[in-house]
Amino acid sequence: MKNTTIYGIIILLFALGACSKDDAEDLSVSNALSVKITNNIDVPYVVATNDEISFDISILIESSKGNTKANLSLNGQELSSSSSASTEEIVLKYEYKVKANDAGQSLIFRLKVTDEEGNSIYKDYTVYVKLTLGDIGITMPDNVPSEIKDNESVAFNIAFNSTNDLKQIKTYLNDEEIKALTMSSFDDAKDITYPFSYTPTSQDADKTLLFTIEAIDVIGNIVRKEYSLQIIRSQEVDYKFYPDLIIGANNTIDYGPFLNLVNGVNYKVIGSASVSDKIDIACYYGNSAQAFILTSPTFTNLALYVYTVALYKEDGVANWVVKNSTTIKKVSMTAEEFDQIQSSDKIQELYISSSATGSNTSDAISVGDALLIKTQANKYGVIYVKLLTNKNYGWVTFDLKTQK
């Protein structure tokens, strides 16, 4: 969505936190600098003059080339800075008091993290300063469906009531405007019935869709409301789909580092020897590679250096009675191409036809990588990597499609 600043803008949002303190964002550049940014307190979307905007930002340095510095600036003028020479975390704090001449503007605060070699990561915080307060109400009907099948549609009316005339109502799906639902002509611009409707596509099955309904009035007030809709697959398919699977790294206590690729079951290190025959893939964070790596249980380094007998005794990989041999091919694939994989035959065909060299390790993986998999039991699968977080205390989040 585009943020436009015009004289007389007044903005009111349902969600008052631009970046929730409960959320963390992983950012990286050129595989050289990687950080995890956490807002310890909420940064607001909208403020008035004389309000204070508080920043309390923790920056966990996951990898860098030398000493790392962070600074916060507004319109190119540095406001606050902090650096880290020996620790893995920078904490940056700043209080900004909104001035009278900020009214009607978008204040764009820029966080910049830089290492010794000049690799830089940026994160912007946009805060709108309102002139006056307008009121836009959005009322969803009772019993709005939270889920439908992929061969069904959803349709209902949303009521909008506004102090000022409304200029436009839009609906976004994953930040993309659904232009067919945009409404900019009204019989009564203060009291509007807005027809919302959606028909799932073939790629929507097994997903939860997040819609954002946005109203803008003639003097710039903006109100947004989110609507979540789960799409249930209506027909049985000959493959399994597991969205947002999580596999842990070496030291995380939240998720196990071992996974069965056919049923999506995750296993922790303790007790792994007794279920070794069910484990198809393992995860660890390689300190030398400064990257997450997915491997076959037969990968030599796994037993020698990661999940060792010295650390885990009978559950060390070297003591497993069974070590399933899994072959991995790392390939280029978009999220859209992954969504279009809709059959067991297609999963197998992708692996067999790929010219990539099969290996018992993925080597370093990045967000957006795809891994073609063949298990010991000759089952084929496709992994699409979505999130990497927090080094060897973190985890990998991915979607998986696999043969039954």
Beta strands, then each sheet from edge to edge (+ up, - down):
strand 1: 17-19
strand 2: 24-29
strand 3: 33-39
strand 4: 43-44
strand 5: 46-47
strand 6: 52-63
strand 7: 68-74
strand 8: 77-84
strand 9: 89-97
strand 10: 106-115
strand 11: 120-129
strand 12: 136-139
strand 13: 147-149
strand 14: 154-162
strand 15: 166-173
strand 16: 176-177
strand 17: 191-198
strand 18: 208-217
strand 19: 222-232
strand 20: 239-248
strand 21: 258-259
strand 22: 266-267
strand 23: 281-286
strand 24: 291-295
strand 25: 327-332
strand 26: 361-365
strand 27: 369-374
strand 28: 380-389
strand 29: 395-403
sheet 1: 1+ 4-
sheet 2: 2+ 3- 6+ 9-
sheet 3: 5+ 11+ 10- 7+ 8-
sheet 4: 12+ 14- 17+
sheet 5: 13+ 19+ 18- 15+ 16-
sheet 6: 20+ 29- 28+ 27- 25+
sheet 7: 22+ 21- 23+ 24- 26+
end
